[in-house]
Amino acid sequence: MKFKELVDRAPKEVADYINSYQFQLSLKILGTRIEQGLTKQQAAVKAGLKIKVYESFENGINWKATRGEYLKVLKHLRR
């Protein structure tokens, strides 16, 4: 079974979260940190954030942050 099929069968709340920009961009933030061999602390410094705030972006749970703010974190990590 493909991931999309699993998402389609998931409860609406789960599917909505997986399809959210927060979750989708958090995967890119996490992937970029791993590709660069950074710890969370190093990534937080690179993004100009406190560790707890950085973790909320990486975990996709910063509900107050806009798509633009998620993208800004990603941009800082990719420098």
N, C-alpha and C positions, 0 to 999 in steps of 0.2 A: 504494500500500500504506500502511495506517495504522501509526502507531508501535506500537500494541499488537500488531499482527500481526508486526512486526519483532521485538519483544521475545519473543513466543511462539516464534519460529524461532531465536532466539539460543541459544548454549550456556547451560546451566543456570547457570553461575557469573555470566555476564553478566546474565541475566534476574533472578537473585537480587539482584544489586547494584542494578540499576535499580529493582527493587521494594522495596528496603530503605528504612527510615525515614531513614537517613543521606543517601541520594541524594535522596529526595523533599524532605526539609527543607532540604538544601543548595541546591536550586533556588529555594526560597522565600527563603532568606537572600540568595542572589545577586540575585534579582529585586528584593528590598526595597532592597538597597544601590544598585542601578542606578536604581531609581525615585527614590531620595532624592538621587541625584547625588553619592554619597560615594565617596571612594577607599577602598581596602582598609584603609589606615592609619587613616582617619577612622572607618570602621566598627568597626575593632578597638577604638579608644578609646571609642566609643559603647557597645560591648558590654562594655567593661572587661577586654579580653583583650590579650595580646601578639599581634603581627601573625602569627607562625607558628601560634599556636593558633587565631586567627580563621580563617586560611586553611584549616586542617584542617577546620573546620566548613563553610566556604563550598565547599570541594572535596568534601565528603562522605566524608572519609577518616579522621575521628576515630572509630576503631572502639571506643575505650574509653568514649566519651561515650554517655550514655543519651538516649532520646527527649526526656526532660524537659530535659536540658542543651541539646540542639539548639533546643528550643522557647524556652528562656530567652534564648539568643542572638537568636533571631528577635524576641522580645518587646522586648529592649533596642533593637534596630534600629528597631522600629516606633514608639518613643516620640518 
